[in-house]
Amino acid sequence: MSPFKRQEPFRYVFRVPHDTSFFISGRKGKTFQSKPGKGVMLDLSAGGLRLRTSLDLPDETDLTFSFTIADTALEPSGCIVWKRKEFGEYVYGIDFHETTDGEAVVKALKMYAKA
């Protein structure tokens, strides 16, 4: 697993964790769609997010998320790059794939922060 990636210029840390749903969209080069899971985002940036969930997900798994920020529906996808267990739940570091529109994420976060 990779170390923390904090050199990004804009990372929004939620005061109250923000709900998200997600599904496993791939693993080891194979694409598929699992049943949806639930979790909360602890922080979010154009390049990734930090997720807390009760689910113990396999390392190096691709996930697709679905959430709304400031009335903007977003569906980024990314890969688990680190995980740790905290208080009976799991916290994951997710790096978004290049196909994710980072500008849309930042724009939504800026509107959310102003509200």
Long-range contacts (C-beta under 8 A, 24 or more apart in sequence): 1-59, 1-81, 1-82, 1-83, 1-93, 2-81, 2-82, 2-93, 2-95, 3-82, 4-82, 4-93, 5-47, 5-48, 5-81, 5-93, 5-95, 8-45, 8-46, 8-47, 8-48, 10-45, 10-46, 10-106, 10-109, 11-43, 11-44, 11-45, 12-43, 12-44, 12-45, 12-109, 12-112, 12-113, 13-42, 13-43, 14-41, 14-42, 14-43, 14-44, 17-41, 17-42, 17-52, 18-44, 18-67, 18-69, 19-67, 20-51, 20-65, 20-66, 20-67, 21-65, 21-66, 21-67, 22-51, 22-63, 22-64, 22-65, 22-66, 23-63, 23-64, 24-57, 24-61, 24-62, 24-63, 25-62, 25-63, 25-64, 25-77, 26-61, 26-62, 27-58, 27-60, 27-61, 27-62, 28-60, 33-64, 41-67, 42-91, 44-69, 44-105, 44-109, 45-105, 45-106, 45-109, 46-96, 46-102, 46-103, 46-105, 46-106, 47-95, 47-96, 47-102, 48-78, 48-81, 48-93, 48-94, 48-95, 48-96, 49-76, 49-78, 49-94, 49-96, 50-91, 50-92, 50-93, 50-94, 51-91, 51-92, 51-94, 52-86, 52-89, 52-90, 52-91, 52-92, 53-89, 53-90, 53-92, 54-88, 54-89, 54-90, 55-90, 56-90, 57-83, 57-90, 57-92, 59-83, 62-97, 63-94, 65-94, 69-105, 69-108, 69-109, 69-111, 69-112, 70-108, 70-109, 70-111, 70-112, 70-115, 71-111, 72-104, 72-107, 72-108, 72-111, 74-104, 74-105, 74-108, 76-100, 76-101, 76-105
